[in-house]
Amino acid sequence: MNAEFIGALEQIAKEKHISTEVLIDAIEAALISAYKRNFGSSQNVSVVIDRISGEVRVYAKKKVVEEVQNDLVEISLEDARSISKKYDISDIVEIEVTPKKFGRIAAQTAKQVVVQRIREAERGIIYDEFFSKQNDIVTGIVQRIEKKNVIVEMGKIEAILAPNEQVPGEVYNFNDRIKVYVIEVKKTTKGPQVLISRTHPGLVKRLFEKEVPEIYDGIVVIKSISREPGSRTKIAVHSVDPNVDPVGACVGQKGNRVQVIVDELRGEKIDIIKWSSDPAEYIAASLSPAKVLKVEVNEAEKSAKVVVPDYQLSLAIGKEGQNARLAAKLTGWKIDIKSESQDNV
């Protein structure tokens, strides 16, 4: 190796945002193994690369002893003092043992280490980039399907949309642009692994935050979300400003804001509900679009009996109980729905 190598190393380090010193330290450590492997040495050695010339030197470390029993790791006081008068018993003497043919081995080893470290550094940068996007939404491009996993390209990395994170009925075609929610970023031996979702309630939450300025600014707060992916979502919102209607802000003029989100979720229905600190009021709103006549709450059991007009019973319960189920999940209350005629019996 030579000065040109050091210059090239500094350039690579700058481009890849790696410390030159870290690279050289790694090369020196690898060269110790290369020396022992190629020259069958059991000596205690160190390798030093000159930071200016690039010259590589190997030194055997030997301990100064009164009586030498292993000349590979020990040196007599007499021999040590023939090198320098400063040495005393128990000192460590470094004796250069650089082989003549070590330059070629050093260059090959250095190349391998640099390639490996660059790969590690790039993986680290990608990991940090996507770790910061955890619990957020990103846009990706569908690449292929492997064992029911949808592989989505997101810049420098491919993310995995597992079967249980895919919306029932959604079809993912090659080159489709889709928004996904980043659930988790893992470090693996093959680099960062990004797990994404189309079913997570956080996807809906982030879509509203991006589409509704009042939510982004903190004027309107999302209190709760319940979702059955691909079918229906209920979202409870509250305004900290009495002059701002939280439901109106989320719906937008002529429904334009919520429509953008519905389109992104490929037609999933969204009920936007006004949150209330009054449980009865909140539970009644949660059963939207059904109209509620009265709500009787049991605070101790966190349960409620809801009465609706006879003709609204099926709407309140929903197909296969979906509306009632989502309302219960949204509010955290157990809800028992009765029609007006059932209540009067």
Long-range contacts (C-beta under 8 A, 24 or more apart in sequence): 1-49, 1-54, 1-55, 1-56, 1-103, 1-106, 1-107, 1-110, 2-53, 2-54, 2-55, 3-52, 3-53, 3-54, 4-54, 5-54, 5-107, 5-110, 6-51, 6-52, 6-53, 6-54, 9-114, 12-114, 12-118, 16-118, 16-121, 16-122, 17-121, 17-125, 18-117, 18-118, 18-121, 22-117, 23-113, 23-114, 23-117, 24-49, 24-51, 26-113, 26-117, 27-109, 27-110, 27-113, 27-114, 30-109, 30-110, 30-112, 30-113, 31-56, 31-58, 31-105, 31-106, 31-109, 31-110, 34-105, 34-106, 34-109, 35-99, 35-102, 35-105, 38-105, 39-99, 41-72, 41-97, 42-72, 43-72, 43-73, 43-97, 44-72, 44-73, 45-97, 46-94, 56-98, 56-102, 56-103, 56-106, 57-96, 57-98, 58-96, 58-97, 58-98, 58-99, 58-102, 59-94, 59-95, 59-96, 59-97, 60-94, 60-95, 60-96, 60-97, 61-92, 61-93, 61-94, 62-92, 62-93, 62-94, 62-95, 63-90, 63-91, 63-92, 63-93, 64-88, 64-89, 64-90, 64-91, 64-92, 64-93, 65-89, 65-90, 123-191, 123-192, 126-156, 126-157, 126-191, 126-192, 127-185, 127-187, 127-191, 127-192, 130-154, 130-157, 130-182, 130-185, 130-192, 130-194, 131-185, 133-182, 133-185, 134-182, 134-183, 134-184, 134-185, 135-181, 135-182, 135-183, 135-202, 136-181, 136-182, 136-206, 137-179, 137-180, 137-181, 137-182, 137-203, 137-206, 137-207, 137-210, 138-179, 138-180, 138-182, 138-196, 139-177, 139-178, 139-179, 139-180, 140-177, 140-178, 140-180, 140-196, 141-175, 141-176, 141-177, 141-178, 142-172, 142-173, 142-174, 142-175, 142-176, 142-178, 143-174, 144-174, 145-172, 152-178, 152-180, 152-196, 154-194, 157-191, 157-192, 157-194, 158-194, 159-194, 159-195, 159-196, 160-193, 160-194, 160-195, 160-196, 161-196, 161-197, 161-198, 162-195, 164-199, 165-195, 165-196, 165-197, 165-198, 165-199, 165-200, 166-198, 166-199, 167-198, 167-199, 167-229, 167-230, 167-265, 167-266, 167-268, 168-229, 168-230, 169-230, 170-198, 170-230, 170-266, 179-203, 179-207, 179-264, 181-206, 198-229, 199-227, 199-229, 199-230, 201-225, 201-226, 201-227, 201-233, 203-265, 204-233, 204-235, 204-261, 204-265, 204-270, 205-235, 207-261, 207-264, 207-265, 208-235, 208-250, 208-261, 211-252, 211-257, 211-258, 211-260, 211-261, 212-249, 212-250, 212-252, 212-257, 214-239, 214-244, 214-246, 214-249, 215-249, 215-250, 219-244, 219-249, 220-244, 220-246, 220-249, 220-250, 221-246, 223-275, 224-275, 224-330, 224-331, 224-332, 225-330, 226-326, 226-327, 226-329, 226-330, 227-326, 228-322, 228-325, 228-326, 229-268, 230-265, 230-266, 230-268, 231-268, 231-269, 231-322, 232-268, 232-269, 232-270, 232-271, 232-322, 232-323, 232-326, 233-265, 233-268, 233-269, 233-270, 233-271, 233-326, 234-270, 234-271, 234-273, 234-286, 234-288, 234-326, 234-327, 234-329, 234-330, 235-270, 235-271, 235-272, 235-273, 235-330, 236-273, 236-274, 236-275, 236-282, 236-285, 236-286, 236-330, 236-331, 237-272, 237-273, 237-274, 237-275, 238-274, 238-275, 246-274, 246-275, 247-272, 247-273, 247-274, 271-326, 273-330, 279-304, 279-331, 279-333, 280-304, 282-331, 283-327, 283-331, 283-333, 283-335, 286-326, 286-327, 286-330, 286-331, 286-335, 287-316, 287-323, 287-324, 287-327, 287-335, 287-337, 289-315, 290-315, 290-316, 290-323, 292-316, 293-340, 297-333, 301-334, 302-332, 302-333, 302-334, 303-333, 303-334, 303-335, 303-336, 304-333, 304-334, 304-335, 304-336, 305-336, 305-338, 306-335, 306-336, 306-337, 306-338, 307-338, 307-339, 307-340, 307-343, 308-337, 308-338, 308-339, 308-340, 309-339, 309-340, 310-339, 310-340, 310-341, 312-339, 313-337, 313-338, 313-339
